[in-house]
Amino acid sequence: PAPPLHHMADIDEKTMHALRKAFATFDKTKKGYVEAKDLEGILNNMGTAFDLEDLNETIKRVDIDHDGKINFDKFVIIASNFLQEDDEETITNELKEAFRLYDKEGNGYITTQTLKEILKELDNKLSENDLNDIIEEIDEEGKGKVDFEGFRELMI
């Protein structure tokens, strides 16, 4: 028997945001659905690893009326079955790598200015105030520096 399907409740806000973005990219005309045949491209775009047969099987199970139109809720259920449950270690290693790139001198910290630039790149909707609030929260003593632990907490 096929494994049980995931539900919306299993998905964290960050993943939801990524799914919304991916869905919107393909639902350019805002019809509220994407074609089942587009799902392969959407998952590839998200960098999600999947087996095509599994994907088609999952689509069949979720697209009950078989009209090939996948609305956002169905999309979330399908996609969430292929999203890697990134274990802490993988995420931490990826973040360490990113941190190292910004901590060019290897001081063990990055400046809050650098952090601001990273955050801006990740989400260009953040206003200067939002950025300052985030920085203040993470750099409580106002040292202008963030160590890896602080960076990691912010990113996860």
C-alpha positions as CSV (number, residue, x, y, z in Angstrom):
1,P,0.0,0.0,0.0
2,A,1.1,3.6,-0.6
3,P,2.3,5.5,2.4
4,P,-0.2,8.0,3.9
5,L,-0.2,11.4,2.4
6,H,1.0,14.4,4.3
7,H,-1.4,17.0,5.5
8,M,-1.2,20.8,5.5
9,A,-0.7,20.8,9.3
10,D,2.6,19.0,8.9
11,I,4.1,21.9,7.0
12,D,6.0,24.8,8.6
13,E,5.5,28.4,7.6
14,K,8.8,28.6,5.8
15,T,8.0,25.6,3.6
16,M,4.5,27.0,3.0
17,H,6.0,30.3,1.8
18,A,8.3,28.4,-0.6
19,L,5.4,26.4,-1.9
20,R,3.2,29.5,-2.4
21,K,6.0,31.1,-4.3
22,A,6.5,28.1,-6.5
23,F,2.8,27.7,-7.2
24,A,2.4,31.4,-8.0
25,T,5.3,31.2,-10.5
26,F,3.5,28.6,-12.5
27,D,0.0,29.9,-12.0
28,K,0.8,33.1,-13.9
29,T,-2.7,33.9,-14.9
30,K,-3.9,33.4,-11.3
31,K,-6.4,30.7,-12.3
32,G,-6.0,29.1,-8.8
33,Y,-4.6,25.9,-10.2
34,V,-1.7,24.5,-12.1
35,E,-1.7,21.7,-14.6
36,A,-0.7,18.3,-13.2
37,K,1.9,18.1,-16.0
38,D,3.6,21.2,-14.7
39,L,4.3,19.6,-11.3
40,E,7.4,18.0,-12.5
41,G,8.8,21.4,-13.5
42,I,7.7,23.1,-10.3
43,L,9.4,20.5,-8.1
44,N,12.5,20.7,-10.3
45,N,12.5,24.4,-9.8
46,M,12.3,24.0,-6.1
47,G,15.3,21.7,-6.2
48,T,13.2,18.9,-4.8
49,A,14.3,15.3,-5.6
50,F,11.6,13.0,-6.7
51,D,11.0,9.9,-8.7
52,L,8.8,10.6,-11.6
53,E,6.7,7.4,-11.1
54,D,6.2,8.3,-7.5
55,L,5.1,11.8,-8.5
56,N,2.6,10.5,-11.0
57,E,1.3,8.0,-8.5
58,T,0.9,10.8,-5.9
59,I,-0.8,13.1,-8.4
60,K,-3.3,10.3,-9.3
61,R,-4.1,9.8,-5.6
62,V,-4.6,13.5,-4.9
63,D,-6.3,14.6,-8.2
64,I,-9.4,12.7,-7.3
65,D,-11.5,14.1,-10.2
66,H,-8.7,13.5,-12.6
67,D,-9.1,16.8,-14.4
68,G,-5.4,17.5,-14.3
69,K,-6.1,20.8,-12.4
70,I,-4.1,21.0,-9.2
71,N,-5.2,23.7,-6.8
72,F,-2.9,25.0,-4.1
73,D,-4.1,22.7,-1.4
74,K,-3.6,19.7,-3.6
75,F,-0.3,21.0,-4.7
76,V,0.8,21.3,-1.1
77,I,-0.2,17.7,-0.4
78,I,1.6,16.5,-3.4
79,A,4.8,18.6,-3.0
80,S,5.1,17.9,0.7
81,N,5.5,14.2,0.0
82,F,8.7,15.0,-1.9
83,L,10.2,17.7,0.2
84,Q,13.2,16.3,2.0
85,E,12.8,16.2,5.7
86,D,16.2,18.0,6.0
87,D,17.7,16.7,9.1
88,E,19.2,19.2,11.5
89,E,22.7,18.2,10.5
90,T,22.3,18.8,6.8
91,I,20.8,22.2,7.5
92,T,23.5,23.1,10.0
93,N,26.2,22.1,7.5
94,E,24.7,24.2,4.7
95,L,24.4,27.2,7.1
96,K,28.0,26.7,8.2
97,E,29.1,26.8,4.6
98,A,27.1,30.0,4.0
99,F,28.4,31.5,7.2
100,R,32.0,30.7,6.1
101,L,31.5,32.5,2.8
102,Y,30.6,35.7,4.6
103,D,33.1,35.4,7.4
104,K,36.0,35.8,5.0
105,E,38.6,36.5,7.6
106,G,37.5,33.4,9.7
107,N,36.8,35.5,12.8
108,G,33.9,33.4,13.9
109,Y,31.4,36.1,13.3
110,I,29.9,38.3,10.6
111,T,28.9,41.9,10.9
112,T,25.3,42.9,11.4
113,Q,25.7,44.9,8.2
114,T,26.6,41.7,6.3
115,L,23.7,39.9,7.9
116,K,21.4,42.7,6.7
117,E,22.6,42.2,3.2
118,I,22.0,38.4,3.4
119,L,18.5,39.0,4.8
120,K,17.7,41.5,2.1
121,E,18.8,39.0,-0.6
122,L,16.6,36.3,1.0
123,D,13.6,38.5,1.2
124,N,13.5,41.8,-0.7
125,K,10.2,42.8,0.9
126,L,11.9,43.5,4.3
127,S,12.0,47.2,5.0
128,E,14.9,48.9,6.7
129,N,12.9,48.9,9.9
130,D,12.2,45.1,9.7
131,L,15.9,44.5,9.1
132,N,16.9,46.7,12.1
133,D,14.4,44.9,14.3
134,I,15.8,41.5,13.3
135,I,19.3,42.7,13.9
136,E,18.4,44.2,17.3
137,E,16.8,41.0,18.3
138,I,19.9,39.0,17.4
139,D,22.5,41.5,18.5
140,E,21.1,42.4,21.9
141,E,24.3,44.0,23.1
142,G,24.7,46.1,20.0
143,K,28.2,44.7,19.2
144,G,27.5,44.8,15.5
145,K,28.6,41.2,15.2
146,V,26.7,37.9,14.9
147,D,28.3,34.5,15.7
148,F,27.3,31.3,13.9
149,E,24.9,30.3,16.7
150,G,23.0,33.5,16.3
151,F,23.0,33.2,12.5
152,R,21.8,29.6,12.7
153,E,19.0,30.5,15.0
154,L,17.9,33.2,12.7
155,M,17.9,31.0,9.6
156,I,16.2,28.0,11.0
